[in-house]
């Protein structure tokens, strides 16, 4: 019985204690990487211009709609019932166009969202691949994202953010020459 218990103890130690080697952890601040990475900033400027264009077109449509409502209101007593009905229908059509435009351009599945994903996804993938590469090269078991709020405390010596930015900017400086 004693040899059985000692064999069981050895197995338990082998299963539970030996895999508990010192694990290596690090973290990055993804929001800081995005804020300081020029390629991402350039994309954000491009997206802001597109958003401003869509907003300006939307505001113009709203302005036209409001002008049509004012026209209907100011001419209400002078218009025949048929003409008034036509103008009211035109106002309803304009309101529908505005809503459709807003949905198609700025909605959750709209053109702005699609363009944003198209332009930012490759950058995010590039950053994630670089973080994984650094993790593999330096033997990190885990790399956390401090920007996600899941990391409560970490020593600055485990912060890889500067390293990631340095690597990303190496690619930018060599590609712009």
C-alpha positions in Angstrom: 0.0 0.0 0.0 2.9 2.3 0.9 4.4 1.9 -2.6 1.1 2.6 -4.2 0.8 5.9 -2.3 4.3 6.9 -3.2 3.6 6.2 -6.9 0.4 8.2 -6.6 2.3 11.1 -5.0 4.9 11.1 -7.7 2.2 11.1 -10.4 0.4 14.0 -8.7 3.6 16.0 -8.4 4.4 15.3 -12.1 0.9 16.3 -13.2 0.4 19.4 -11.0 3.7 20.7 -9.9 6.1 20.2 -12.8 4.0 22.2 -15.3 4.0 25.1 -12.9 7.2 26.5 -14.3 7.7 30.3 -14.0 5.4 31.9 -16.6 6.4 35.1 -18.3 3.8 37.9 -18.5 3.7 41.2 -20.3 1.2 43.8 -21.3 0.6 46.5 -23.9 -1.5 49.6 -24.0 -3.4 49.1 -27.3 -5.0 52.5 -27.1 -1.7 54.2 -26.8 -0.3 52.2 -29.7 -3.2 53.3 -31.9 -2.9 56.9 -30.7 0.8 57.1 -31.5 1.0 54.9 -34.6 1.1 57.2 -37.6 -0.5 54.8 -40.1 -3.5 54.5 -37.9 -3.7 58.2 -37.4 -3.6 58.7 -41.2 -6.6 56.3 -41.5 -8.4 58.1 -38.8 -8.0 61.4 -40.6 -9.3 59.8 -43.8 -12.3 58.4 -42.0 -13.0 61.8 -40.4 -13.0 63.4 -43.8 -15.5 60.8 -45.0 -17.6 61.2 -41.9 -17.6 65.0 -42.4 -18.7 64.5 -46.1 -21.6 62.3 -45.1 -22.6 64.6 -42.3 -22.6 67.6 -44.6 -24.7 65.8 -47.2 -27.1 64.7 -44.4 -27.3 68.3 -43.0 -28.0 69.6 -46.5 -30.9 67.1 -46.9 -32.3 68.1 -43.5 -32.0 71.8 -44.5 -34.0 71.1 -47.7 -36.6 69.2 -45.8 -37.0 72.0 -43.3 -37.3 74.6 -46.1 -40.0 72.5 -47.7 -41.9 72.3 -44.4 -41.6 76.1 -44.0 -42.9 76.6 -47.6 -45.9 74.3 -46.9 -46.6 76.2 -43.7 -46.3 79.7 -45.2 -48.4 78.8 -48.2 -50.9 76.6 -46.4 -53.8 79.0 -46.8 -53.0 79.7 -50.5 -52.6 76.2 -51.7 -55.4 74.1 -53.1 -56.0 70.8 -51.2 -54.5 68.8 -54.1 -51.4 71.0 -54.3 -51.0 70.9 -50.5 -51.3 67.2 -50.5 -48.6 67.0 -53.2 -46.2 69.1 -51.1 -47.0 67.1 -48.0 -46.2 63.9 -50.0 -42.9 65.5 -51.2 -42.0 66.3 -47.6 -42.8 62.7 -46.5 -40.7 61.4 -49.4 -37.8 63.7 -48.4 -38.0 62.6 -44.8 -37.8 58.9 -46.0 -34.8 59.8 -48.2 -33.1 61.4 -45.2 -33.6 58.3 -43.0 -32.5 56.0 -45.8 -29.4 58.1 -46.4 -28.6 58.1 -42.7 -29.0 54.3 -42.5 -27.1 53.5 -45.7 -24.2 55.9 -45.0 -23.9 56.2 -41.2 -25.9 53.2 -39.9 -24.4 50.2 -38.1 -23.9 48.3 -41.3 -23.5 51.5 -43.5 -20.8 52.6 -45.8 -18.9 54.5 -43.1 -18.8 51.4 -40.9 -17.7 49.2 -43.8 -15.0 51.7 -44.9 -13.8 52.0 -41.3 -13.4 48.2 -41.0 -11.8 48.0 -44.4 -9.1 50.6 -43.5 -8.5 49.7 -39.8 -8.7 45.9 -39.8 -5.3 45.5 -41.6 -3.6 47.8 -39.1 -5.1 46.0 -36.1 -4.1 42.7 -37.6 -0.6 44.0 -38.2 -0.3 45.2 -34.6 -1.7 41.9 -33.2 0.8 39.9 -35.4 3.7 42.0 -34.2 2.6 41.5 -30.5 2.4 37.8 -31.1 5.8 37.8 -32.8 7.4 39.7 -29.9 5.7 37.3 -27.5 7.1 34.2 -29.3 10.6 35.7 -29.7 10.9 36.7 -26.1 9.1 33.7 -24.6 6.1 35.4 -23.1 3.3 33.0 -22.0 0.7 35.8 -21.8 0.5 39.4 -23.1 -2.4 41.4 -21.8 -4.0 44.5 -23.1 -4.0 47.2 -20.3 -6.4 49.4 -22.3 -9.2 46.8 -22.1 -9.5 47.4 -18.3 -8.8 43.8 -17.4 -5.3 44.5 -16.1 -5.5 46.0 -12.6 -1.8 46.3 -11.8 1.5 45.6 -13.5 5.0 46.8 -13.2 6.2 49.1 -15.9 9.1 46.7 -16.7 6.5 44.3 -18.2 5.1 47.0 -20.6 5.8 46.1 -24.2 4.0 49.1 -25.7 7.2 51.1 -26.5 8.7 48.0 -28.1 5.6 47.5 -30.3 5.6 51.1 -31.3 9.3 51.0 -32.1 8.8 48.0 -34.3 5.8 49.5 -36.1 7.6 52.7 -36.7 10.6 50.9 -38.1 8.4 49.6 -40.9 7.0 53.1 -41.5 10.4 54.8 -41.7 11.8 52.2 -44.1 8.7 52.2 -46.4 8.6 56.0 -46.7 12.2 56.4 -47.8 
